[in-house]
Each structure stands twice: as structure tokens, then as C-alpha cells.
Amino acid sequence: MKKKNYVKFALDLIMALLFVLFFNKQVLGGLTFHEIAGLGFAAAYFTHIFLNLQWVKKVTLKLFDKKLPWKTRGNYLLNLLLLVSMSFIIISGVLISRVVFPNINVSNERWFQMTHISISFLVLALVGIHVGLHWQWVVNVWKKMWKYGPKRVWIGYVMKGATVLILLFGLYEMSDTGFVNHLSSSGTILGIGSQEMSEGGKGMMEERGDFAFKQSNSDSFRMKSGEQPSDFEGASGGSDSFRPTSGERPTNFKGNMGREHGGGGNILNVITTYTGIMAVFVILTYYLKKLTGRMKKNKRGQSNQSLQQTMN
């Protein structure tokens, strides 16, 4: 069991690092790394599910059992939502591939490109919540790996101070990257019909303010038949015009990440930016869970005290 936990811990850490790197396509060789590492991430993710398959089977069989705790039901629902959204990101990534699967052609590709980006921000939040719910497990495995002794009082204060700083940093990065706009667009964009995306995509994007398109050399960009742009960058307040002709496929697409949040291709900046955002959800979820547990414990203690008084 120890070795299995260590494997799960290492796998989860690798997945977390890879996932935050996917938010900037300039790192480690650009789109080639993005797509190849994306396939590796998919393999790691489904391996993660396989390692937890016994829990999945056990809860699935008891899902409609009234004795099953609501905490377990909520955790199961979160994992199910993660499975659906993560699968969509993986499948859409394959469908819009330029390097690994360049010959795949799908209709309404712009919808897949935009939802691929938008849903990724939703998953970043869901992963943070997932980690927050299992943070005590993370701490326990870490302590066993490094054989930590009893925690000293001053270390606890240092950790609390660091937690506050990380929370403030993450909130700043959420504001700087327009994370809330991306998160809200993940729900809106899924309701857009194919006709709206193909005919009225630009107007909708400008109205939402979440994605726009820009061409660095001109205010008006009209692709001629047979031409392919080398890159599309989405940015807030982008171009005035985007009119690709039918049948043409862009070779690359970036959402609001086109503003190059995370320091362009700087790996450390990308990791700190999006790990900081994820940490906000980890911290809030962990302390909310802790607070809820204390409230239940106090309520249970008050109930037992009232019962004893009644019996006396």
C-alpha cells in the first residue's frame, strides 16, 4: 500500500506540472511539446483512475444506498465531472491537433478550439478542489516519504504565513489572467450552437469579452483560398476583423493566454502563475472542509452533552 501511495503521489505531481504547462504553448518547444505531452498526460490520467478503480467500483455500487455519506457522494460527483471535462479536453485536443494528428478534419473546428481552452480553466479549478479535499492525504504521504518527526510550533506559524502569501499571490494571478472571465465562458461557450460559432462567432466573442482575435500586422485579416496562418492569438480587445474563408484551418490557436500570462515561454513563470491559481481552490477547499468538520464535531458534542443532561 505504501508503494502504491508513492506511485500515486508521483503520478499526481507529474500531472499537475504538465497541466499547468499546457496553459502556455510557447514552453519547451511549443505546440510539439503541447500535443505529445498532452497524450502522455492522458495516459497518466487514466492510469490515475485505474489505481483508484476499487474506490470507484465500491462507491458506484453503493451510490443509491441511503447509508452512503453525502461527503462521499459529493466526492464521486466531482470525480465524475473531472472525468467528463478532462476527457473532452483530451478528445478535442486530438481533433484540433496540428503535429501528432495533422490530417484529422472536423466540422466547426473553431468551436472545439475555443472550448478546449475554455474548459481547461474549469478543470484547473476542479483539480484545485479535488486536491483540497485530499490535502491531508498529500501531507501524510509527504511526511512518510521524508520521515518527518513531530511538527514544531514555529513551523506551524511559518506554514500559515506561507499559506496566506500563496493565497494572495493566487488571487492576484486570477485577476491578472482574467481567470474569472475564462471560467464563466466555459459554461456559456458550451451552449453555443454550431451555426452561431461559424457565422456569428466574432460578434459573440466581442460581446463576451473573453476571447477575441488579433493579427499583429493589420487591423483587417482576410485569408485567401489555400493560405494558412501560422498562428492565431486570442487577446482581450483583439482585432477588428477575422474572416477566414471556408475550408481553411488555422495552424495554431491561443485564447486569452495570447496576452502571454505566465511569462511567455518561461517555464518557472508559467508554473508559478497557474499553480498559484490552482492553490487558491486548494486552500479554500481545505479550510472550508476543516471548518465544516469542526462545526459537525461541535454540534455532535453539544448533542451528546444534551443527551447526558436529559438522562441525568
N, C-alpha and C positions, 0 to 999 in steps of 0.2 A: 504493500500500500504506500509506503514511503517513496519508493522509486517511482510509482505511478504519479504521485503528487508532484514530485520534482519534474517529471516529464511534462505534466500538465502546466506547471508553473512556467517552465522554459518556453513551451509552445505558446502560451498566452502572451508572454512578454514579447516574443518574436512577432506575433500577430499584431500586437498593439503598436510596435515600432513601424512595421510595414504599413499599417493602415494610416497612420498619421503622415507618413511619407507620400502616400498617394494623393494628398491634397495639393501637392506642387509637382507638376510634370517636368520640371527642369532638373530635378535631382538625379544623380547617379546615371547619367546618360539619357535622360529624357523619357520619351514615350516607350522606347525599347524596354527600359527597366520597369516602367509603369505596367506594361502588359505582361511581361514574363513574371515579374514578382507578384502580379495580380493572380496569376494561375497558381503560383506557389502558395499564396495566401489562401486561395480557395481550397487547396489540398489540406492545408493546416487547419482551416476552419472545420471542415468535415471530419478531420481526424479528432479535433476537439469534441465534436458531437459524439463520435464513436467511443471516446474514452469515458463519456458521461452517459452512455447508452442505457446502463442499468437504471439510473435515476429516471431517465426519460420513459422507459418502459413501465417502471413502477408507478410513476405519477399518472401516466396516460391511462393505465388500467383502473386507477382509483379516482380519476378526475371527477366523476359524478357521485362519488361517495361523500355523504354529508359530513363524515368524520374528518375528511381531508382539510387541514388548516387553510384558511384564506391566504395566509402568507405563502404557502406552497403553490396555491392556485395562481397568485399574482406573479410569482417567480416563473411558473410554467408559461403563463401568457406572455411575459416579457421575452422569454427564450423563443417562443413561437414567433413573435413579432420580429425578433432579431433574425430568425431563420428565413422568414419571408423576405424581409428587406435586404438581407445580405445575399440571398440567392438572386434577387432582382439585380443587384449591383454586379454580381459575377456574370450573370447571363447577358445583361445589357452591355457589359464591358466586352464580352466576346462578340456580340453583334456589331459593335461600332469599332472593332479592332482595326488597326492600320498596319501592325507589324506581324503579329502571330497569325491572325486570320484575315489577311487583306482582301480576300475575294468574296467575303460574305456581303451580300447586298440585302438590305431590309428597307421596306417602305417606311416613310415617316421617321427617318433616322434622326432628325433633329430632336424629336420627342425623346428618343432613347438617350441621346447625348445629354440633354438637359436634365432628365430625370435621374440619369446615372450620377450626375454631380449633386443634384438636389437631395436625393435620398441618402447620399453619403454623409451629409451633415446631420440628418436624422439618426443614422446609425452611430455616428460619433457620440451623440447624446445618449442613445440606448446602451452603448458599450460602457459609457461612464456610469450609468445607473446600475448596470449589471455588475461592474467591478465594485461599486459602492456597497451593494448588497452582500458581496462575498469578500469584503475587505479584510475581515477578521481571519478568514482562511488564508489570504495572501500574507498577512502579518505572521501567522503561525508557521506557514511553510518557510518564510524568510528566516525566522528565528531558528528553526530546526536546521536549515542549510548552513547558517553561520554560527550555530550553537551559542546563541545569546544567553547570558545569565540574567539574574533579576534586574529589572529596569530601575535605574536611579531616578530620584525625584527631579533633579535638574534636567535630565534628558527629556522627561515628560513636558516640561515647560518649553524647552527648545523645540520640540516637535509641534506643540500647539502654536508657537510663534511662526514656525515654518509653514504650518497649515494655513494660517491667516494670510501670509505673504503669497502663497501659491494661489489661494482663492482670489485675492485682489488682482494678481497677475492674470489669472484666467479670465476674470470679468473684463479686464482691460482688453485682452485679446479678442474676446467675444464682441466687444464694441468696435474694435479696430477692423475686424474682418467682416463685419456685417452678419455675424452668425445668426442672429435672431431672424433677420430677413430671409436668409437661406432656409432656416428651419421652418418658417411659416410657408415658404414657397413649396416645400416638399409635399405638403398636403394639397395646396392649390393646383400645382402643376399636374398631379395625377388625375385631376378632374377635367383636364383639357382634352377635348376631342381631337382626332387626327386632322379634321378639316381646319379647325382653328389653328392648329400648330403649323399646317402647311400654308395657309393663306393669311392668317392674321397673327402669326407668331410675334412679329416685331412690335405691333401695337400693344399686345398684351404684355410683353416684356417691359416696354417703356412705362406702361401704366403701373405694373407691379414694382418696378424699380429694383428688382432683384438681379436680373440679367439684362445685358444689352450687348451690342456688338460694336466693335470698332475696327477700323482699318487705319493703320498708322500713317499712311501716305496720302490719304484723301478723305474728304467728307462723304463722298458718294462712291460706293463699290458695286460694280455690276460685272458679274462673271460672264465671260463669253463661252460659247459652246466649246467643250473639250478642255477648258482650263480648270486647274485645281489650285486653290490657295494652299500655301504651305502651313498656314496657321490661322486659327480664329481665336481671338482673346475676348472673353467676356469681361466687361468692366462697368461699374456704375457710371451712368452718364456717358455711354459709348457713342457709337457712330450715329449719323443722321439717316443712314440708309443701308439696308442689307438686302440685296435682291439676287440670290443665286438662281440660276435657271434650272429647270427640272432635269433630273438625271445626274446632276453633278454631286460629288461627295467631297466635303472638306476633309483635309488630312489630319486635322487636329482641332480640338475644341477645348476651351477653358471657360469656366464660369467666372464668377466674381473673383475667383482666385487669380484672374488675369491682372489684378492690381498687385500681384506678386506678394501677398502677405506671406510671412514666414521667410522673408529674406531671399526671394528669388530661388537660386539653386543651392543655397547654403543649408546643408543637412541639419546642422545644430539648430538653426533658427526655425526651420520647418518643424522639427521635433518639439522644441520648446513651445512654439505657438499653439499647435493643435493638441499636444499633450496637456498644456495649460488649460485649454478649453474643456477637454475631457475631464480634467481634475476637478473642475467646478461641479460637475454632476456626481463625481465620485464622493467628494467631500459632503455635499448637500444630502446625498442619499444615505451615506454612512451615519451622519449625525441625526438625520431625521429618523432613521431606523433605531438608533441608540435612544433617542428621546421617546419614541413610541414604546420601546421596550421598558424604559423606566416608568412611564405612565401606567402601563399594564401591571408592572410589578407593584407599584404603589397602590393601585386600585385593588389588586389581589390581596395585598397586605391589609388594607382597610376592611375588605370583606371578611377576611379571616378574623380580624380583631372584633368586628361587629358580631360575628357568629359566636365567638367565645364569650363576649359580654352577654349575649342573649341566653346562652347555655348556663351562665353563672346566675 
